[in-house]
Amino acid sequence: MTFKPAIWFPIAVALSAINLVGVGFAVGPGESLHAATHAALALVFGLWAQRLRRGPRDGQLPAPLVASEELDALAAEVTKLRQEVSEVQERLDFTERMLAQRPDSPRVGPQR
């Protein structure tokens, strides 16, 4: 069974409308938490209905494919960064060895 936005859009709109009516009924007796819950549900169902109406954007890949491609790109970038860090460590080691082999040069300072 596949998810069909055409079926779920009217359901989301109806649930949003029912919860808006519920806000009106809950505010009457002074149940503010009850009214706030209905308002939040109306907002959530309304946003969901908007998302269902938009559908997938033209030319946009489905979310799992986009996430997979982004993950592959990040993995490649991490591999490249690891290689660069390794090269920098090798250069630092070489520099430290060269400095350790160099004889101490006379230091210039105040004469006593």
Buried (B, 14 or more C-beta within 10 A) or exposed (E): EEEEBEEBBEEBBEBBBEBBEBBEEBBEEEEEEBBEBBBEBBEBBBEBBEEBEEEEEEEEEEEEEEEEEEEEEEEEEEEEEEEEEEEEEEEEEEEEEEEEEEEEEEEEEEEE
